[in-house]
């Protein structure tokens, strides 16, 4: 396994250590091969400068191992992702076309809709597909700036960053799954959310996923997960992992957070209050408050 750290792993679609002519040109031109054009993720303070980060190294669920975490939805647009959808959902369709950003009324828009059309482009069937990547807290751009200027990462001080797992997956994605899932369910169709396997791991550790099952063709909402792994001959590669299905009720359970059995007790929460109060200088540290923390 390739050794990685808590820094950008893929920059403008190439591994950070790649020194090929094409990788250097992509960095210079701010080029994204998945879009076949300029990266669309700008720096807020300098919109003409594109961030170009596809994935970063991070831990999951307070673990120690560092994984490559996809933070740009364009990164999922490998042919292997589209092929996995075709193989598992559209195998009986004869003429498949993909349409992006389709309005779904009060639900906003859908990232992709795969459609089966006849020889006159009349829609015979369709499948809604959403893509959800992770997001960062803080900024990893200092690393990219260094890569652009020096061609490598150094030990110079940089701003810290993390992954906002809760906001992107437990909140944003689940709210989308609820709103759009209800619409799709009323049509007796499916909506598929394309995510990284790490996102599902996070949700299963932090939310009530008891109604998230193996693939069920009768359920309206699917989570189709992919892993990102290193292949010596290919570099970082996206590979289909599995499909999990659920209902609107199942999405409600996930939105509600963890199972009741995972809730802290009142005593544990008071201990957390005291610990933070001492840390902030609001409460004093003495034998009594220390005893509360230890409970």
ROVEX-875245 format. One line per 5 residues: their letters; for each residue x, y, z of N, C-alpha, C, O. Coordinates in steps of 0.05 Angstrom, whole numbers. Layout:
N
A) X:Y:Z:X:Y:Z:X:Y:Z:X:Y:Z ~ ...
***
This chain:
295
XXXXX) 17:-24:0:0:0:0:18:25:0:37:26:15 ~ 10:44:-16:26:69:-18:23:84:8:1:87:19 ~ 45:95:18:45:110:43:35:138:38:45:152:20 ~ 15:146:53:4:173:51:3:187:78:5:174:98 ~ -2:213:77:-4:228:102:-27:247:101:-44:245:83
XXXXX) -30:264:121:-52:283:123:-46:307:106:-40:329:116 ~ -47:303:80:-42:324:60:-57:317:34:-66:294:32 ~ -59:335:15:-72:328:-10:-58:304:-24:-34:304:-27 ~ -74:284:-31:-64:260:-44:-64:262:-74:-44:256:-87 ~ -86:272:-85:-89:276:-114:-93:305:-119:-111:318:-108
XXXXX) -76:316:-136:-78:344:-143:-80:347:-174:-63:337:-189 ~ -101:360:-183:-108:361:-211:-106:334:-224:-95:330:-246 ~ -118:315:-210:-123:287:-220:-98:269:-219:-100:246:-229 ~ -76:278:-209:-52:262:-208:-42:259:-179:-47:276:-162 ~ -29:236:-173:-17:232:-147:3:254:-142:18:262:-160
XXXXX) 4:263:-117:22:285:-110:51:281:-116:66:300:-119 ~ 60:255:-118:88:249:-123:93:246:-153:116:242:-161 ~ 73:247:-169:76:242:-198:92:265:-210:86:289:-206 ~ 112:259:-226:130:279:-238:129:277:-268:148:287:-281 ~ 109:266:-280:107:263:-309:102:290:-321:94:309:-308
XXXXX) 107:292:-347:102:317:-362:72:324:-362:65:347:-359 ~ 55:304:-364:26:309:-364:16:319:-337:-1:336:-336 ~ 28:309:-315:20:318:-289:28:347:-284:13:363:-273 ~ 53:354:-292:62:381:-289:46:401:-306:41:424:-298 ~ 38:391:-330:22:408:-348:-6:413:-336:-17:434:-338
XXXXX) -17:391:-324:-44:393:-312:-44:414:-290:-62:430:-287 ~ -23:414:-273:-20:433:-251:-17:461:-262:-30:480:-252 ~ -1:464:-283:3:491:-295:-22:502:-307:-28:525:-305 ~ -37:484:-321:-61:493:-335:-87:491:-318:-108:498:-327 ~ -84:481:-293:-107:477:-275:-128:459:-288:-152:465:-287
XXXXX) -118:437:-300:-135:420:-317:-146:396:-301:-131:383:-286 ~ -172:390:-305:-184:367:-293:-192:347:-315:-207:354:-333 ~ -181:323:-314:-186:304:-336:-214:292:-334:-225:283:-354 ~ -227:293:-311:-254:283:-308:-274:302:-321:-295:294:-331 ~ -268:328:-321:-284:348:-334:-276:354:-363:-290:365:-379
XXXXX) -251:344:-368:-239:350:-394:-237:381:-399:-243:391:-421 ~ -230:394:-377:-228:423:-378:-217:434:-352:-206:419:-336 ~ -219:460:-348:-208:473:-324:-223:464:-299:-248:461:-300 ~ -208:460:-278:-220:454:-251:-241:475:-244:-236:499:-250 ~ -263:467:-232:-284:486:-226:-285:493:-196:-304:506:-187
XXXXX) -265:485:-181:-265:491:-153:-245:514:-147:-221:510:-145 ~ -255:540:-145:-237:562:-141:-231:568:-112:-245:560:-94 ~ -209:582:-108:-203:593:-81:-223:616:-76:-228:632:-95 ~ -234:618:-52:-254:638:-46:-242:666:-49:-255:685:-59 ~ -217:669:-40:-204:696:-40:-193:703:-68:-190:726:-74
XXXXX) -187:682:-84:-176:687:-111:-189:668:-131:-178:647:-137 ~ -213:675:-140:-228:656:-157:-214:647:-183:-221:626:-194 ~ -195:663:-192:-181:655:-216:-161:632:-211:-152:619:-230 ~ -156:627:-186:-138:605:-178:-156:581:-170:-173:583:-153 ~ -151:558:-183:-167:534:-177:-152:517:-156:-128:514:-157
XXXXX) -168:505:-138:-156:489:-116:-144:463:-127:-122:456:-119 ~ -159:449:-143:-148:426:-157:-144:401:-140:-131:382:-149 ~ -156:400:-116:-152:377:-98:-174:356:-102:-198:363:-98 ~ -167:332:-110:-187:311:-114:-191:295:-88:-214:289:-81 ~ -169:289:-74:-171:273:-49:-149:282:-30:-128:291:-38
XXXXX) -155:278:-4:-135:284:17:-133:260:36:-150:243:37 ~ -111:259:50:-107:238:70:-120:245:96:-117:268:106 ~ -135:226:108:-149:232:133:-156:205:147:-156:184:135 ~ -161:207:173:-170:184:188:-201:184:188:-213:204:180 ~ -213:162:196:-242:159:197:-250:148:224:-237:129:234
XXXXX) -271:159:236:-281:150:261:-260:147:283:-259:128:298 ~ -243:167:284:-222:169:305:-202:146:303:-188:140:323 ~ -200:133:280:-180:112:276:-153:124:272:-149:148:270 ~ -133:107:270:-105:116:267:-96:114:238:-78:129:229 ~ -107:96:222:-99:93:194:-109:116:177:-131:125:180
XXXXX) -91:126:160:-97:148:142:-107:136:115:-93:119:104 ~ -129:146:106:-141:137:81:-143:160:61:-144:183:69 ~ -143:155:35:-148:176:16:-178:182:15:-194:164:9 ~ -186:206:21:-214:214:23:-221:233:0:-208:254:-3 ~ -240:225:-16:-248:242:-39:-263:266:-30:-283:264:-16
XXXXX) -254:290:-38:-267:315:-29:-278:331:-53:-289:353:-50 ~ -276:320:-77:-287:333:-101:-305:313:-115:-297:291:-123 ~ -331:321:-120:-349:302:-133:-340:295:-162:-348:273:-171 ~ -325:312:-175:-316:306:-202:-298:281:-202:-296:267:-222 ~ -285:275:-179:-267:252:-177:-281:225:-182:-268:206:-190
XXXXX) -307:225:-176:-322:200:-180:-328:194:-210:-337:172:-217 ~ -323:214:-227:-331:211:-255:-311:195:-272:-306:202:-295 ~ -301:174:-260:-285:154:-275:-304:137:-291:-328:133:-284 ~ -295:125:-313:-312:107:-328:-321:84:-311:-342:73:-316 ~ -304:75:-292:-311:52:-275:-337:58:-259:-352:39:-253
XXXXX) -342:83:-251:-366:90:-237:-391:87:-255:-411:75:-247 ~ -389:98:-279:-411:96:-298:-416:67:-306:-439:59:-309 ~ -395:52:-309:-397:24:-316:-411:8:-294:-427:-9:-300 ~ -404:14:-269:-417:0:-247:-447:5:-246:-462:-13:-241 ~ -455:30:-251:-483:37:-252:-497:23:-275:-519:12:-271
XXXXX) -484:23:-298:-496:9:-321:-500:-20:-316:-521:-32:-322 ~ -479:-33:-305:-479:-62:-301:-500:-70:-281:-514:-90:-284 ~ -503:-54:-259:-521:-63:-237:-549:-52:-239:-567:-62:-225 ~ -554:-31:-255:-581:-20:-257:-592:-19:-285:-616:-21:-289 ~ -575:-18:-305:-584:-12:-332:-577:-34:-352:-577:-29:-376
XXXXX) -573:-58:-342:-563:-80:-359:-583:-87:-381:-575:-98:-402 ~ -609:-82:-376:-629:-89:-396:-636:-65:-415:-652:-68:-434 ~ -623:-42:-411:-629:-19:-428:-612:-21:-453:-589:-30:-452 ~ -623:-14:-475:-609:-16:-501:-595:9:-509:-573:8:-522 ~ -606:32:-503:-594:57:-512:-593:76:-488:-613:89:-482
XXXXX) -570:79:-476:-567:94:-451:-553:121:-456:-532:122:-469 ~ -565:143:-446:-552:169:-447:-553:181:-419:-571:175:-403 ~ -533:199:-413:-532:212:-387:-537:242:-390:-525:255:-407 ~ -554:252:-373:-561:281:-374:-555:292:-346:-563:281:-326 ~ -540:315:-345:-532:327:-320:-550:349:-310:-563:362:-326
XXXXX) -551:352:-283:-565:375:-270:-594:378:-280:-601:398:-292 ~ -610:357:-275:-638:357:-284:-656:367:-261:-654:357:-238 ~ -673:387:-266:-691:398:-246:-711:377:-237:-723:363:-253 ~ -713:375:-210:-732:356:-199:-753:371:-182:-764:361:-162 ~ -759:396:-190:-780:412:-177:-772:421:-149:-750:432:-146
XXXXX) -789:416:-130:-784:425:-103:-760:411:-90:-750:419:-69 ~ -749:390:-103:-726:376:-93:-699:387:-102:-678:377:-95 ~ -700:408:-119:-676:420:-129:-669:408:-156:-685:408:-175 ~ -645:397:-159:-636:385:-184:-622:359:-177:-612:355:-155 ~ -620:341:-197:-607:316:-195:-581:317:-210:-580:326:-233
XXXXX) -558:308:-198:-532:310:-211:-532:297:-239:-524:309:-258 ~ -542:272:-240:-543:258:-265:-570:243:-267:-580:233:-247 ~ -580:241:-291:-602:223:-297:-594:205:-320:-589:215:-342 ~ -593:179:-316:-588:160:-337:-615:155:-350:-635:148:-337 ~ -617:157:-377:-642:153:-391:-639:131:-412:-618:129:-425
XXXXX) -660:116:-415:-661:97:-438:-680:111:-459:-702:118:-453 ~ -669:114:-483:-685:127:-504:-688:109:-528:-672:90:-532 ~ -708:115:-545:-711:100:-569:-697:114:-592:-682:133:-587 ~ -702:106:-617:-687:118:-639:-694:147:-644:-680:161:-658 ~ -716:156:-632:-725:184:-635:-718:201:-609:-727:223:-606
XXXXX) -702:189:-591:-694:202:-566:-718:206:-547:-718:224:-530 ~ -739:190:-551:-761:190:-532:-753:175:-507:-743:152:-509 ~ -758:186:-483:-749:174:-458:-767:150:-452:-792:153:-448 ~ -755:126:-449:-770:102:-442:-768:96:-412:-787:86:-401 ~ -745:103:-400:-741:98:-372:-719:116:-362:-704:128:-378
XXXXX) -716:119:-335:-695:136:-325:-686:127:-297:-701:113:-283 ~ -662:135:-289:-651:130:-262:-637:155:-253:-620:165:-266 ~ -645:164:-229:-632:188:-217:-607:180:-202:-607:160:-187 ~ -585:195:-206:-560:189:-193:-548:215:-181:-545:235:-195 ~ -542:214:-155:-530:236:-140:-501:229:-132:-496:205:-126
XXXXX) -483:248:-133:-456:243:-124:-450:259:-100:-455:283:-99 ~ -439:247:-79:-433:261:-54:-404:256:-46:-396:233:-39 ~ -388:277:-46:-360:276:-36:-358:288:-8:-377:300:1 ~ -336:284:5:-331:295:31:-323:325:28:-318:334:6 ~ -324:339:51:-315:367:51:-295:371:73:-293:355:92
XXXXX) -280:392:71:-259:397:91:-266:420:110:-281:438:103 ~ -255:419:134:-255:442:152:-226:453:151:-207:438:150 ~ -224:479:151:-197:490:146:-191:488:117:-208:482:101 ~ -166:493:109:-158:491:81:-132:476:77:-112:481:90 ~ -132:457:58:-108:442:51:-93:456:28:-74:444:17
XXXXX) -101:480:20:-90:492:-4:-60:499:-1:-46:500:-21 ~ -50:504:24:-22:510:28:-4:489:15:17:495:4 ~ -13:464:17:2:442:5:3:444:-25:24:440:-38 ~ -19:451:-37:-21:453:-66:-3:476:-76:12:474:-96 ~ -4:498:-61:12:521:-68:42:514:-68:57:522:-86
XXXXX) 50:498:-48:77:489:-47:84:470:-70:106:471:-81 ~ 65:453:-77:70:434:-99:73:449:-125:89:441:-142 ~ 57:470:-129:59:486:-153:86:501:-155:98:502:-176 ~ 94:512:-132:118:528:-131:144:511:-131:164:518:-143 ~ 144:489:-115:169:474:-111:169:446:-122:190:433:-124
XXXXX) 146:436:-131:144:410:-143:143:387:-123:143:364:-130 ~ 142:394:-97:140:373:-76:130:386:-50:129:411:-48 ~ 124:369:-30:117:379:-4:142:381:13:160:364:11 ~ 143:401:31:166:404:49:155:404:78:131:401:82 ~ 173:407:97:165:407:125:157:435:135:154:439:159
XXXXX) 154:454:117:147:481:125:119:481:138:102:466:131 ~ 115:499:158:89:500:172:66:506:153:69:523:134 ~ 43:493:157:20:498:140:-5:498:158:-5:489:180 ~ -27:509:147:-52:509:161:-62:481:164:-58:464:147 ~ -77:476:185:-88:449:190:-115:447:177:-129:467:172
XXXXX) -124:423:171:-150:418:160:-160:391:169:-145:374:178 ~ -186:387:167:-198:361:174:-221:355:155:-226:371:136 ~ -235:333:159:-258:326:143:-283:331:158:-286:323:181 ~ -302:345:146:-328:351:159:-348:328:152:-367:332:137 ~ -343:305:164:-359:281:158:-389:286:165:-406:279:148
XXXXX) -394:297:188:-422:301:197:-438:318:178:-460:312:170 ~ -426:341:170:-441:360:153:-447:348:125:-469:351:115 ~ -427:336:113:-430:326:86:-447:301:84:-463:299:65 ~ -445:283:103:-458:257:100:-483:254:118:-504:245:109 ~ -480:260:144:-502:256:162:-523:278:158:-547:274:164
XXXXX) -515:301:148:-533:324:145:-540:328:115:-563:322:107 ~ -521:339:100:-527:346:72:-538:323:55:-559:325:43 ~ -523:301:55:-531:278:38:-558:267:47:-575:260:30 ~ -562:264:73:-587:252:83:-611:271:79:-633:261:74 ~ -607:297:80:-629:315:74:-636:313:44:-660:314:37
XXXXX) -616:310:27:-621:305:-1:-635:279:-6:-654:277:-22 ~ -626:258:8:-638:232:5:-667:232:14:-684:219:2 ~ -673:247:35:-701:249:45:-719:264:25:-740:254:17 ~ -710:288:16:-727:304:-1:-730:291:-29:-753:288:-38 ~ -708:283:-41:-710:272:-68:-720:243:-67:-733:234:-85
XXXXX) -714:229:-45:-723:202:-42:-754:200:-41:-766:182:-52 ~ -766:220:-27:-796:220:-26:-808:225:-53:-828:213:-60 ~ -796:242:-69:-806:247:-96:-803:222:-113:-822:214:-126 ~ -779:210:-113:-774:186:-129:-792:163:-120:-801:147:-137 ~ -796:161:-94:-813:139:-84:-841:142:-94:-855:122:-100
XXXXX) -851:167:-97:-878:172:-107:-881:163:-136:-903:158:-145 ~ -858:162:-150:-858:153:-178:-854:122:-180:-855:111:-202 ~ -849:110:-157:-842:81:-157:-816:76:-172:-813:57:-187 ~ -796:94:-168:-770:92:-180:-749:92:-159:-755:91:-135 ~ -723:92:-167:-701:93:-149:-684:118:-153:-683:129:-175
XXXXX) -670:126:-132:-649:146:-134:-624:133:-121:-625:121:-100 ~ -601:136:-135:-576:124:-126:-557:145:-118:-551:164:-133 ~ -546:143:-93:-525:161:-83:-498:148:-86:-493:127:-74 ~ -481:160:-102:-454:150:-105:-436:162:-84:-434:187:-82 ~ -423:145:-67:-407:155:-45:-382:138:-43:-380:116:-55
XXXXX) -363:147:-27:-340:131:-21:-347:111:2:-364:117:19 ~ -334:89:3:-339:69:23:-334:80:51:-347:72:70 ~ -315:99:54:-309:111:80:-332:126:91:-336:128:116 ~ -349:138:74:-372:153:83:-393:134:96:-405:141:116 ~ -396:110:84:-414:91:96:-403:81:123:-418:77:142
XXXXX) -377:77:124:-365:69:149:-370:89:171:-376:83:194 ~ -367:115:163:-372:136:183:-401:135:193:-406:136:217 ~ -420:133:174:-448:133:182:-455:110:200:-471:113:218 ~ -444:87:194:-451:63:210:-440:65:238:-449:51:256 ~ -419:82:242:-408:85:269:-422:108:284:-420:109:309
XXXXX) -436:125:270:-447:149:284:-477:152:282:-489:169:297 ~ -490:137:265:-519:140:262:-533:113:263:-521:92:263 ~ -559:114:266:-576:90:266:-580:80:238:-598:90:224 ~ -564:61:229:-565:50:202:-578:23:202:-573:6:185 ~ -595:17:222:-607:-9:225:-625:-16:201:-630:-40:196
XXXXX) -635:4:187:-653:-1:164:-638:2:138:-650:3:116 ~ -611:3:139:-595:4:115:-587:-25:109:-571:-37:124 ~ -598:-37:88:-595:-65:83:-579:-70:58:-570:-52:44 ~ -574:-95:52:-562:-103:26:-582:-95:4:-605:-89:10 ~ -573:-96:-21:-589:-86:-43:-617:-97:-43:-621:-122:-42
XXXXX) -637:-79:-45:-665:-87:-46:-678:-72:-69:-681:-48:-67 ~ -686:-85:-90:-698:-71:-113:-724:-57:-107:-733:-40:-123 ~ -737:-64:-85:-762:-52:-77:-759:-25:-62:-778:-10:-60 ~ -735:-20:-51:-731:4:-36:-724:28:-54:-711:24:-75 ~ -732:52:-48:-728:75:-66:-700:88:-65:-693:102:-84
XXXXX) -685:83:-44:-659:97:-41:-636:77:-39:-637:59:-22 ~ -616:80:-56:-593:63:-55:-568:81:-50:-566:104:-59 ~ -548:69:-36:-522:81:-33:-502:62:-46:-497:40:-36 ~ -491:71:-68:-472:55:-84:-444:65:-77:-437:87:-85 ~ -429:48:-63:-403:57:-52:-380:47:-69:-381:25:-80
XXXXX) -359:63:-69:-334:57:-84:-310:62:-66:-310:79:-49 ~ -290:45:-70:-265:49:-55:-244:63:-73:-246:62:-98 ~ -225:76:-61:-203:89:-75:-178:76:-66:-169:80:-43 ~ -165:61:-84:-141:46:-76:-118:50:-96:-123:58:-119 ~ -94:45:-87:-70:49:-103:-63:24:-118:-60:2:-107
XXXXX) -60:27:-145:-51:6:-162:-25:15:-176:-25:36:-189 ~ -4:0:-172:22:8:-182:22:16:-211:35:35:-220 ~ 7:0:-227:7:5:-256:-13:26:-265:-11:36:-287 ~ -32:34:-247:-53:53:-254:-54:77:-237:-66:97:-244 ~ -42:77:-213:-45:99:-194:-69:95:-177:-78:73:-172
XXXXX) -82:118:-168:-106:117:-152:-130:109:-169:-135:123:-190 ~ -144:88:-161:-165:77:-178:-191:74:-162:-190:65:-139 ~ -213:81:-175:-239:78:-163:-250:50:-169:-249:42:-193 ~ -260:36:-149:-271:9:-154:-297:6:-139:-300:14:-116 ~ -317:-7:-152:-343:-12:-139:-340:-29:-115:-325:-49:-115
XXXXX) -354:-22:-93:-353:-37:-68:-379:-53:-65:-379:-77:-67 ~ -401:-39:-59:-427:-52:-56:-450:-32:-57:-445:-8:-56 ~ -474:-43:-58:-498:-26:-57:-514:-33:-32:-518:-56:-25 ~ -522:-11:-18:-540:-14:5:-566:1:0:-565:23:-12 ~ -588:-10:8:-614:2:2:-628:10:28:-623:-2:49
XXXXX) -646:29:26:-662:36:49:-688:50:40:-692:55:17 ~ -705:55:60:-731:69:56:-729:97:67:-709:105:79 ~ -751:112:63:-753:139:75:-751:137:105:-738:154:118 ~ -763:117:117:-761:112:146:-733:108:154:-724:117:175 ~ -718:93:138:-690:88:144:-673:113:143:-656:117:160
XXXXX) -679:132:124:-666:157:123:-673:174:148:-655:188:159 ~ -697:173:157:-705:187:181:-689:178:205:-680:194:222 ~ -684:151:207:-669:141:229:-640:151:228:-628:158:249 ~ -628:152:204:-601:162:201:-599:191:208:-581:200:222 ~ -619:207:199:-620:236:205:-622:240:235:-612:260:246
XXXXX) -635:222:249:-639:224:278:-614:219:294:-613:224:318 ~ -593:210:281:-567:206:294:-564:177:304:-574:158:292 ~ -549:174:326:-542:147:336:-566:133:349:-586:146:355 ~ -564:107:352:-584:92:367:-584:101:396:-564:112:406 ~ -607:97:409:-610:106:437:-588:93:454:-579:105:473
XXXXX) -581:68:448:-561:54:464:-534:67:463:-516:62:480 ~ -530:85:443:-504:99:440:-504:126:454:-484:140:454 ~ -527:135:464:-529:161:477:-512:161:502:-510:141:516 ~ -499:184:509:-485:186:534:-505:188:557:-527:198:553 ~ -497:179:581:-514:182:604:-513:211:614:-495:226:605
XXXXX) -531:219:632:-530:246:643:-504:250:657:-492:272:655 ~ -494:230:672:-469:232:687:-446:236:668:-428:252:673 ~ -446:221:645:-424:224:626:-424:252:614:-403:264:609 ~ -448:263:608:-450:289:596:-441:311:616:-428:330:608 ~ -448:308:642:-439:327:662:-409:326:664:-396:347:667
XXXXX) -397:302:662:-368:300:662:-356:315:638:-335:328:641 ~ -369:314:615:-359:329:592:-362:359:596:-344:374:588 ~ -384:367:609:-388:396:615:-365:406:633:-353:427:628 ~ -360:391:654:-339:399:673:-311:399:660:-296:418:664 ~ -306:379:644:-280:378:630:-275:402:612:-254:414:612
XXXXX) -296:409:597:-294:432:579:-293:458:595:-279:477:587 ~ -309:459:616:-309:483:633:-282:489:645:-273:512:646 ~ -268:468:654:-241:471:665:-222:480:643:-205:498:647 ~ -225:467:619:-207:474:597:-210:503:589:-191:516:581 ~ -235:514:590:-241:541:582:-235:561:604:-237:585:600
XXXXX) -229:552:628:-224:569:651:-250:579:664:-249:598:680 ~ -272:567:657:-298:576:669:-302:562:696:-313:574:714 ~ -294:537:698:-296:521:723:-268:517:735:-248:516:720 ~ -268:513:761:-242:509:774:-237:479:776:-255:462:779 ~ -211:472:775:-203:444:778:-198:439:808:-181:451:820
XXXXX) -214:420:819:-210:412:847:-217:383:849:-224:370:830 ~ -216:372:873:-221:344:877:-250:336:868:-254:314:858 ~ -269:355:872:-297:349:865:-300:347:835:-311:328:825 ~ -291:368:820:-294:368:792:-278:346:779:-286:334:759 ~ -254:340:790:-238:318:779:-253:291:782:-250:273:765
XXXXX) -267:288:804:-282:263:808:-305:260:787:-311:238:779 ~ -316:282:780:-337:281:759:-327:273:732:-339:259:717 ~ -303:283:726:-291:276:700:-284:247:699:-286:234:678 ~ -276:236:721:-267:208:722:-290:188:721:-285:165:717 ~ -315:197:724:-337:179:725:-344:168:697:-362:152:694
***
